[in-house]
């Protein structure tokens, strides 16, 4: 049986999940931005 989380523990889990989500989204955004920049800099597959 799982023990109850204190409000602080629950909040820290929520925050770390949110930070992970933000890191994931920003990483995907960075990859997309680099791909677009590469495409505009080298449009002929250079």
Protein Blocks (a to p, Z undefined) as FASTA:
>chain_A
ZZdddfklmmmmmmmmmmmmmmmmmmmmmmmmmmmmmmmmmmnoZZ
